[in-house]
Amino acid sequence: MSILIVGGTSGIGLATARRLAATGADVHVASRDAAKVAAIAATDPELVAHRLDGGDGPAVAELGARLAPLDALIVTLAGAEGSGTLAELDLDSLRRAFEAKYWPTLIVLKNALPHLAERASITLVGAVSAHAFLAGVAGIGSLNAAVEGLVRPLAAELAPRRVNAVSPGLVDTPWWNGLSAGEREAWFSAAAEALPVGHVSTADEIAEAVVLAATSTSMTEAVLNVDGGARFARF
Ligand SMILES: NC(=O)c1ccc[n+]([C@@H]2O[C@H](COP(=O)([O-])OP(=O)(O)OC[C@H]3O[C@@H](n4cnc5c(N)ncnc54)[C@H](OP(=O)(O)O)[C@@H]3O)[C@@H](O)[C@H]2O)c1
C-alpha cells in the first residue's frame, strides 16, 4: 500500500504516518521545510520524507508520478492565521490563511489525481471552527468549511475512489507554536476544563480517525468530528 501525506512531517500528519507505517504500508511524508524533512530520517527511518510545497502543482504532479499508483492521499497541511472577531479580523491575514490551507489542498488534489489508484482514498483535515458556536472564528471557520466542502462533491465525482475529512477540535501540536509556552499552557488547561472530554486532543487521537477514514473501504463522503465535544463547549 503506497501512501502520501502532504503535511506529514509534523503534528497530526506525522502521527498518522507513524500509525500507517506500523501496519506495513509504504508511507511517504512531504512538506516545505528542509530541516523538518531531514529530521524524519533520524526520528522515523520507516518513513520516506520529501521536500514539497503543496501549492506547487508541477512538483506535486512530479512526486505523484514517482509514487504512483497511490492507494491513499492524505492532506494535513495548514498555516496558523485567520482568527479574530469580525471587528478585529485582519483580512490580509485571512487571505494568507486561505493561501496556506485551502489553495494548496486543492492544488495537491488536482495534481495528484492522475496518480491515484482506481480505488484510492483521499482524506482531508478541516477543523471544528467550521461547525462551532464560537466567537472569533468566522474567518478561519469559513476556511475550514471550504476545505470540508470539497468532500461531498469530490466523493460523488471521483467514485469509486473514497473522499472523507476529519474535523478536529483543539490538538496539542506545533500548530500552536505561535503562543509562548506559558500562554499555551494556560489556554490548554482552560480548554481542557471546558471540553466535554476533559482534555485537549493529542495528535495520535486525531491520527486514529484519519487512518480509519483512509483505510475503511466502505467509508466515503464522511466528515468525522473528532473534537472532544468542542462544538458544544463554552470557552
Ligand atoms: N492543532 C490543532 O489544534 C488543530 C485543530 C483543528 C484543525 N487542525 C488542522 O489539522 C491539520 C494539521 O495541523 P497540525 O496541528 O498537525 O499542524 P502542524 O503540526 O503545524 O503541521 C502542519 C504540517 O503542514 C506542513 N505544511 C504547511 N504548509 C504546507 C505546504 N504548503 N506544503 C506542504 N506542507 C505544508 C508543515 O510543514 P512545513 O512547514 O515543513 O511545510 C507541517 O508538517 C491542519 O489542517 C490544521 O488546520 C489543527
The ligand as an ORCA input file, in Angstrom:
! r2SCAN-3c Opt
* xyz 0 1
  N      -3.614     21.671     16.063
  C      -4.901     21.983     16.180
  O      -5.393     22.387     17.275
  C      -5.838     21.812     15.006
  C      -7.218     21.949     15.236
  C      -8.104     21.784     14.180
  C      -7.631     21.508     12.917
  N      -6.282     21.400     12.712
  C      -5.845     21.104     11.358
  O      -5.085     19.908     11.353
  C      -4.178     19.932     10.240
  C      -2.793     19.549     10.740
  O      -2.381     20.524     11.675
  P      -1.307     20.216     12.804
  O      -1.904     20.679     14.074
  O      -0.795     18.834     12.686
  O      -0.207     21.302     12.379
  P       1.383     21.243     12.270
  O       1.949     20.395     13.351
  O       1.791     22.667     12.184
  O       1.660     20.510     10.875
  C       1.376     21.120      9.646
  C       2.245     20.472      8.600
  O       1.902     21.004      7.324
  C       3.115     21.291      6.617
  N       2.788     22.295      5.613
  C       2.269     23.532      5.796
  N       2.091     24.145      4.613
  C       2.499     23.268      3.664
  C       2.556     23.320      2.253
  N       2.173     24.412      1.554
  N       3.015     22.228      1.591
  C       3.420     21.126      2.258
  N       3.394     21.034      3.594
  C       2.936     22.083      4.297
  C       4.099     21.727      7.706
  O       5.464     21.538      7.359
  P       6.374     22.650      6.614
  O       6.353     23.853      7.475
  O       7.696     21.946      6.531
  O       5.768     22.873      5.268
  C       3.733     20.686      8.779
  O       4.381     19.459      8.509
  C      -4.272     21.328      9.655
  O      -5.144     21.291      8.546
  C      -4.920     22.159     10.771
  O      -5.663     23.251     10.266
  C      -5.377     21.527     13.727
*
